Amino acid sequence: MSIRKYLLENDFKMTLTDGNVDILNYQEISVFDDNHIIIKSNSKFITILGNNLIITKWLADEILVNGEITQIELR
């Protein structure tokens, strides 16, 4: 096994902290406005609802959403 493969995570991972949602290994952002964000991963859709939602980090494999998060749905 190569060290690169060992260090890079390929699985979907979501971390929720106070006012932040960090999502690793997503596929695409389907909907984005200041109250509603839908993010697609390999097998799920993540819906983030709230107020003043902003994307503060947007990388090819990671996204960080900040704001007043009121609800998160996994489908």
Rosetta blueprint (number, residue, H / E / L):
1 M L
2 S L
3 I H
4 R H
5 K H
6 Y H
7 L H
8 L L
9 E L
10 N L
11 D L
12 F L
13 K E
14 M E
15 T E
16 L E
17 T E
18 D L
19 G L
20 N E
21 V E
22 D E
23 I E
24 L E
25 N L
26 Y L
27 Q L
28 E E
29 I E
30 S E
31 V E
32 F E
33 D E
34 D L
35 N L
36 H E
37 I E
38 I E
39 I E
40 K E
41 S L
42 N L
43 S L
44 K L
45 F E
46 I E
47 T E
48 I E
49 L E
50 G E
51 N E
52 N E
53 L E
54 I E
55 I E
56 T E
57 K E
58 W E
59 L L
60 A L
61 D L
62 E E
63 I E
64 L E
65 V E
66 N E
67 G E
68 E E
69 I E
70 T E
71 Q E
72 I E
73 E E
74 L E
75 R L
